[in-house]
């Protein structure tokens, strides 16, 4: 939940014995707003006995059964350049951490459904961001394959977008081994489509666009300040610029939204899918009544019935915590589920004929290195051989041939994915049986396929088969590579480098 930090305090040690009593009734504390300054004061209070709970800005706590909430204050971090960089050396492992930074705090737009809008918008200086990126790069031994910008709106100001792209160009000049994702507003990019091209040049591989609805009346009512035609324009511009991955979310359970409106949202989502079928992922989620939002503060005014304001029931994938005059909890949840299935099926139908083997592998590479999985890859991962291949590609020693220099290929060892469903066919063997990537190999081709276990390189396989067949090694090498590429193009094999 943006803007809220939950803290569990573990007590112990000689310095905190006298401080136990305030925590005996409630060991859970909540820091409202931004957490850096309050967390520092809380740590000093608990560990060193300095100050008191009522002096910590934004802290909510319980004393004698009474909940007390201190006023929120940014303290010295009103200037975001004053916030120290994270100590990346404390990370237990570089393997499973996706590097992420925020170059701004807060948001100046104030959408009624979002908890971010009541924090003032503040931007870090380009110099400050650049220093942190260099520190992050040094921690990762000069190589940051992928970076996530956690700004609520990375593209809030056109001039700043260009400034951040210049920073990225200086810190990460080699775009072949660097990419980043960010969140964007449709209005800014629709008015400045050249920014999408600039972002792509700087390494953009994935963009989250705030959509929420394809109904202009609902967009206006939620104070979104975006037009439907701007949303469509941005998706088209991203497709033209070949941004690999475009994501957007719709909201179900908005005030005055009807079942007919939901049908229109599905139709609009399909129109967006037509604009970028190979790249887009669209989801629908139930409206969340976050504390501090307009829809939470004035729920009755908007006709919202909040079912579990404390969220103690947990949250499943499409669960709704609200009902409206027109949509029940069950109808909201059913609408979200139907949207995902119907729009997902539509995207697959539109994308599949257009996806070349190379493009499919590029999407899988993106998913492996950035966890950005498009609808296409999500659907393909229903099949075990694709899911397994994705796991292999995440390792440093497994790559597709398109990622390897041509002169190195003969030394690589082909690996057939063990989860392939293989079955006899009239001419030989069917591989990936039952999946959209099903294909056949003849018995002649199987003489090569049987060697795809990662123990022999291409040139070693060619040498053995040349000896067995009594033919030139150049011929068997070409035949072996042809069989391998048919397998790789159908996501049935990968090479060990």
N, C-alpha and C positions, 0 to 999 in steps of 0.2 A: 504494500500500500504506500504510494508515494507520499513522502512527507511525515511518516510516522516511524519511529524506531522503538522496538520492544526490547527491554533489557531485563535479564535475569541476573541478580546479584548473588555471588557465592561468597559467603562470609567466612572469615577465619584469620588467624594470626594475632599477635599481641596488640597490634595497633587498632583493631576493630572490635575488640571484645565489648567495649563500653558503648558501641553503636548498634548492638544487636537488636535491642528492644523495638525500634521503629520498624524493623523488617519482619518481626515475628508474626504479625498479623497478615502481612502481604509482602511476599518476597519479590513479586513482579512489579516493576516500575515501568512507566511509559513516558518516553520523551516525545513530545509533540513538536512538530516543526523540524528544523535541521538539527542534527545530532552532535556535530563535532564539539562545539563549545559546551553544551550541557554534559556530554559524556566525560569531558575532561574534568569539569567541576565535580561530577559524581564520583569519578575515580579518586580524586583528591580527598573528597569527603569520606568515602568508605575506607580507603587505604591509609590516609594520613590524619583523618579526623578534622580536616579543614572545612570551614563554612558550615552550612546547614541545608537541609533539603529544601526549605522554603526559599532559599536564595538561588536555586538552580533554575534558570529560565526554561519554560516549557515542560517541566517535570510534573507528572501526575502520580500520586502515591496515596496510600491509605494509612490513616492513623486512627486507631480505636473504632474501626468500622466506617469512618468518614473518609470520602474521597476528596483529596485536595488537588487542585490544578493551578500551577504557577503561570503567570503571564508569559507568553512567548516573546523571545527577544533574540535577534541575531548576534548580539554581542559584538566582539571584535571582528567577526567574520561577515559583517555587512560588506566588507571589501573581500571578494572571493579570492583575490590574489594572495591574501594573507593566510589562507588555509594551507597547511603543510601538505606536501605530496605524501601519498601512502608509502610505507616502507615495504617495497616489493620483495626485499630479501627475506621477509618473514614468511612468504608463501611456502608451504610444505613441498610443492612440486610445480614445475613449469609445464608439465605435460597436460594437466587437466584444468588449467586456469585460462579463461578467455580474457585477454587484456582488455580493460575497459576504462575510459575516463569520461568525465563530464566537463565541458568547457563553459557551461553556463549553469545558473541555478534559477529555478522558478519559471514562470511563464506570464506573459502580459496579456493573454487573450481571455481567460476566464470562462471557458466552456462550463456549462452548468453540471455536467456529469463528472468533471475531473477534479481531483484533489490538489493538483499542482498549481492551479491558477491563483490561490490565495497566498503564494510565496512570491515576493517581488522578483522580477527578472533582473539578473545581474550577470554580466559576461566577464570572463577572465580575459586578461590581455593576451595578445598573440605571443608575446615574449614568455609569459608565464606558462602557457600551454606548450610552447616549444621546449622549454626546459624540462617539463615533465615527460614529454615524449622521448627526449634524448635519454632521460633517466630510465625510462621503461625499456628503451632499446638496449641500453647498456646491460640492464638486468637480464635480458634475453640474448646476451652475447651477440648483439648487433643484428638480430633477426627477429622481427615481429611479423608473423605471417598474416595475422588478422587482428583488427582492432575494432571494438564497439564503442561508439560515442553514445553515452547515456543521456545526453541533453534531451529534455522534453520536446524541444523544437530546435534542431540543429540549424535549420534554414530560416530562422526568424528574421534575419536582416541580410539582404543581398551582399552588401559590402563586407560583412563579417564572413559570409560563406567563401568569398574569394580570398579573404585574408587567411582563413583556416586551410584552404587548399594550397596556398603558397607555403604555409608551414609544413604541411604534409609532403610537399614536393622537396623541401629542404631536408627533412628528417628521413623520408623514405623515397629516395629517388628511383629505386629499382621497383617498378610496379609489377614485375613478373613474380615477385615473391612477397607482395603486400596487397592487402585489401581491407576495406572498412565498411561498416554499416552505420546508418543514422536514421533518425526520425525526422519527418518533414511535414510542412504545411502545404496543402495543395494551392492555396491562393498565391503564396509567394512564388512558387515554382511555375505556376501557370502564367503569371505576369512576367517572369524572367526565365524562360526555358533554356537560355544559355547557361544558367547555373547548373542544370542537369548535366550538360556536356562537360562543364568544368569539374564537377564532382566526379564524373566517370574518369576523366583524365587523371585526377588525383588519387584514384584507386577505389572508387565506390563499387561495391559488389552487391550490396543489399540495401533497400530503402523501405522503411515503414511509412506509409502515407495515412494520415488521419482522414478516414472516410465517414464513418458512423452511420450515414444514411444517404440514399439517393432521392430523398423527398425534400424539396427545398423548404417547404413549410416546417418540417421537423428540424432541419438544420438551423433555420432562423430561430425557432423556439428554444433550441438548446444553446443559443448564443455562439454558434460555431463560427460565424462570419466567413463562410466559404460557400461558393456556388457549385451546383451540380456540374455545370459545364467546365468549371475549373478542375474538378476531380477527373473528369474524362480527359481533359487536355493533358494533365500531368501523366496519367497512365500512358497515353499515346506518345508523349515526349520521351518518357523513360524507355519505351519500347524502341523508338527511333534511335535513341542513344545507346541501345543494347546494354542497358543496366541488367545484369544477370538475374536479379531477384527483386520482385516488387511485392510488398505485402500490404494488406489493408484489412481493417476490421469494421464490421457493422454491429449496431447495438439493437437488441430487441427488448421491449419493455419500456420504451420511451413514453412520456406523457402524450395522450391522444393518439398513439399509434394503434392501428386496427389490424385485424387479420388480413384485410385487403392490402393494407400498406406493406405487410410482410411479403405478400406475393409480388408487389411492385419492387421490393428490395431484392428479391431473388432475380427478377427480370433485369434490374439494373446491374447486378453483379455479373450476369451473363454478358451484358453489353461491355462491361469492363474487360471480361475475359476475352472477348472478341478482339479487343485492342492490343492485348499482350498475352496470348494464350500460352506461350512457352515459358513465360517468366513470372506470372502472377500467382499469388496465393491469397484467397479471400476467406475470412472467417466471420461468424456471427456469434456474439456472446451476450448474455443477459446483462441488463443495466445493473451496475453495482452501486449501491447507495453509500459511497465513501463518506466518512465523517468530514465535515467542513465544506462539502459541496453544496451548491444551491439546491439540488434535488434532495439532499438529506436534511438541510436546515429547514426547508419549507415544503416538506413532502406532501402535506395535505393540500397546499395551494396548487400543486401540480397533479393532484389526483393519484398519488402513489401510496400504496399500503406497504410499509416495510415489514417484512415477515420475521427477520432475525437481524436486528440492528447491531448486535454484538458479534455476529458471524461465528457463534459457538457451535453451530451445526457443521462447520467445515464447508468446503466447496468442492463439488465434483466438476467435471469438465464443462457442463452446460447448466449447472444449477442456478436457479433464480432466487434472489432474496427479496424480490418485490412483486407486487401485482398492481395492475392498473384497472381502471373502470372497464376497459375493453379486453384486456388479456389477463388470464389467470396465470398462476405460477406454472401449471402444467402446460398451458398453451405456449408460454414463452419458451419453456424448455424444449417442447416438441418442435417449435419453429426453428430454434437454433440447430437442433439435430437435423431437421429436414433441409435447412439451408446448406449445411456442411455436405450432406450426401448429394443433393441435387446439383449444387454448384460445382462440387468436386468432380462428379461424373461428367458434367458439361465441359469443365476445363480439360479433363483427360481426353475426351472425345475430340476437342478442338486441337489440343496440343500434339497428340500422338502422331498424326500424319505429317506434322511439320518438323518433328524432332529427328535430326540426323543422329547417327551413332556418336559422332564427336560431341554434339551439343548435349546429348544425354549424359555422356561421361563428364563433361564440364560441370553439369548440374550436380552430379554425384561428388565430384571433387569439391565443389563449393559446400555441399552438405557435410563432407568429411572434415574439412578444415575449419568451417565456421559454424556448424550446426544450423545453418540456414537451409531448411529442407522445403522445397516447393511442393505443391500438390502432386506434381508428377513423381518426384522422388518418394514422397510419403506413400503414394499408392503402390509404386513398384516395390517398396520395402515390405509390403504385405507378403512378398515371395521370399523365401528363406535365402535363396542364392543371392539376391540383390542386397538384402540386409547383411549377409555375411561379407559380401564384397565391400560394402560401405565400412564395416569394421576393419577389414584388412587395409583399405585405403587410408585409414586414420593412422596407421603405423608408418614410421619413417622409412621402412625398407620395402614397401610395396607401392608400385606406381603403374599407371597406364603408359603405354609406349609413347603416346603423344607428349608426355612430360619428360621424355628421356632423349638425349642427343643421339642422333642416328648411329654414330660410330660406337656408342656404348651398348646398343641393343643386342648384338650377338653374344655379349657376356652375361646378359640377364637370363634368369631362369623362369620359365612360364609356370604358373600355378593355376590349375582348374579348381573352381570353388567346390568344395566337397559336398555342399548342400544342393548341388544341381540334381534335379530329378531326371535320371537317364533311363530310357526304355528302348527296347528293340523296335526298329521300323523296317519297312519293306526293303530299303536300300542300305540300311546300316543301323544307326542309333539316333534317337531323338533326345536332344539336350534341353534342359529348362522346361520339361514337359509340363503343360498346364498353365504356363505363365504367358504374358504377352510377348516375351522374348524367346519363345520356343523356336528351335531350328534343328536341322538334320545334318549329320555327318555320315559320309559313306564309310565303308569298311577300310578303304584305302586311307582316308583321312584319320581314321581311328588309330592307325599305326603311329601317328604323331601325338594324338590326343592322350594316349596312354602314358606318354612321357611327361605330361604336364603336372608334375608333382613337386616342383621346386628344387629337385636334386641335380638336374642337368641344365646347362645353359642351352640356348638355341643352337650355337655352333657345335656343342657336344651331341645334341640330339641329331643334328644334320649329319655329323660324322658317323654316328652309329647306324642310322638308317641308310646312308650311302653305302656303307660296307655290307649291310644286309641285302640291299637291292642290287648292288653291283653297278651303281650309277654315279655320276659326278656329284660331289658334295655341294656344288653351287645349286644344283637342281633340288636336292632335298632340303637345303636351307630355305629356298624360296617357298617350297611346298609347306614346310613347317611354319614359316611366318604367315602364310596365307590362312592356314588352319587356325593359328592362334588369333589372328585379327578377326576372323569370323566369330570366334568365341568371345573375344574382348568386346566387340561391337554389340554382342547380345548379353553383356555383363555376366559372362560365365567364366572369365579368367582374368588374371592380373599377373604382373611380373614381379619377381623378387630381385632387387637390385643389389 
